[in-house]
Amino acid sequence: MTNKMRSAEISNRFFAKELDDIAEQQQLDPSKKQAILAAANKAKEDAVRQAAYIDDKYFYRGVLIILGAAVIMVAIGGLILAYFRIEVPQFIAALATTAIGAVAGLLAPSPTSGN
């Protein structure tokens, strides 16, 4: 069985190894090394917080409403075209399946959330 690592874990290990190498070459004080690691972790946390829409439930509700409305409108339009025996263009089917896929992607739990 292969060991699957997330890219964040790989980059963290690489950063820690590089920092250890620099510490050995420069005779870096261990407390300074810990301060550098703490600053790097804080920078990552700040970067996550900057993407405010991640925890914004209203943003996701708005996106779901728009995508859901698109699916409903395409379905109704397709039924109207079928009623009048007009061939339904393929882009309408593509639009509907794309919107359904986007809704499924938004509703699926994130693999990193642990839920």
N, C-alpha and C positions, 0 to 999 in steps of 0.2 A: 504494500500500500504506500502510495506516495504522500509526502507531507505537503499539504496545500497551505501556502502562506498568503496572506493578503499583501498587497503592494505597500500598504502603510507599515506593516511589520518589517518588510524587507528594507524599506528606506530608514526606519528607526534603527534597525541593527547596523546598517551601513553607516549612518550618522554616528552612532555610538562607537563603532570601530574606528572611524576616522578621528573622532574626538580623543579616543584613547591613544592613537598614534601621535597626534599632535601633542597630547599631554606628556607622552614619553620624550618626545624630541625637545620640547620647550621646558621640561621640568615644571609642568603646570601643577599648582597647588590643588589638591583634591576638592577643597571647598569652592575654588573657582570653577572646576569642572562641573560640580553640582549646580552652581549658579547658572552656567551656560545651558545645561540640560533643562533646568527649571524655566529659563527664559524661552527656550525653544518650545517647550510644552505650552507655555502661556501664549506664545505666538500662534500655535496651532489652534488653541481654544478660541482665541480672538478671531481667527479666520473663520471658524465655524459659526461664531456668533454674528459675524458680518452678514452672512447669508440669512437674513431675518425671515425669509419666507419658509425656511425649514420647519419652524415651529408655529407658523401662522396658519391656524385652522381656517380662517376666513379666505385666505388665498386659495387653499385647496378646495374649499367649498365653491368658490367662484369658478375655478377651473372645471370642477365636476359638473356644475350647472351648465356652463357653456358647452362642454363636450356632450353632456346628456341631451341638451337641446339640439345639438347638431345631429346626433343619432336619431332622435325622434323626428326631426324635420326631414332627414333623408329617408327614413322609413315611410313617413306619410307621403312624401313626394314620389317614392317608388311605387307605393300602392295606387296613387292617383294615375301615374303613367301606365301601370299595369291595367287599371280599370278601363282606360281609353285605348288599350291594346297598342300602346307606343312602347317601342323597345327601350328598356332602361339602359342608359349609357354605363359603361364600365367604371367611369370615374366616380359615379355615385356609389357603387358598391365598394370601391376602394376607399372613398371618404368615410363610409359607415364603418368598415372594418378597422380603419386606422383610428377613428374616434373610440371604438369599443376597446381596442388594444390600449389606447392611452388611458382610458378609465380603469381598465384592469391593472395597468402599471401603477397608477396612483393609489389604488385600493390595496394592492399587495403589500405585505409588510416588508420593510427594509431588511436585508440580510445582516446589516450591522446594528440594527436596533435591539436585537436580542429578544424580541417579542414573538 
